């Protein structure tokens, strides 16, 4: 099931999207709070999911404005760095991985950082170019995992039982800040630096271990990979993060980007105002944003 947060006639609601038919079923009239708030729906999904695709009025997808599936996550977006072999190597070779040596390119434990909720924007919304702050802006196409059932100390074998669904994330990065500050929060955490969407696809419809992932800048294909190439798979990430941090419904985990980011080119291909970044993941749709 494809679920979206959207705006219809000035009100926020959650809908069940049929992109092939160009239709969306509006849920706020039939589910109360859970029909207008994706986080509330995630928390109550098990009791409400029966027959959800047949409930609510149907409107044209073109008549609504699609927002990020979770417009404001309950806390920082949890992100994973250097989680594809070839990207880990290109990042280390680029010189922007402060202090790293090529023999240390492949991490032995997941590298975890975060992006503030203010970074999240929707498909079609502009990424704000940070004039005077950075001139080395990069894209990172990623699979986003959304937690449905919270927990602490989650084991690998149980991890998928805690996943609500999946979405697309663009982990936009200011490479100069990332390098200069020798940590990733500032370079990853600028306002609008986490496009997400267009919708949230429930876990029962997705094979997260075999998803084609592609990214274009304008009309140039830059990234073309598959999630089966992750260094640390989703169960490992959930087990690692939840070992000492309680995950909550609505937490978003961005699982890392494959080879082909701007710093992997010689010279680097940084984004400029007017560039469009489009990400496609099989079964999850397309996320497209312009730098402005």
Beta strands, then each sheet from edge to edge (+ up, - down):
strand 1: 2-8
strand 2: 11-18
strand 3: 23-26
strand 4: 57-60
strand 5: 65-66
strand 6: 77-81
strand 7: 111-115
strand 8: 120-121
strand 9: 137-138
strand 10: 141-147
strand 11: 163-171
strand 12: 173-174
strand 13: 194-202
strand 14: 212-217
strand 15: 220-226
strand 16: 252-257
strand 17: 276-281
strand 18: 285-290
sheet 1: 4+ 3- 2+ 1- 5+
sheet 2: 4+ 3- 2+ 1- 13+ 8+
sheet 3: 4+ 3- 2+ 1- 13+ 11- 10+ 16- 6- 7+
sheet 4: 9+ 12-
sheet 5: 15+ 14- 17+ 18-
end
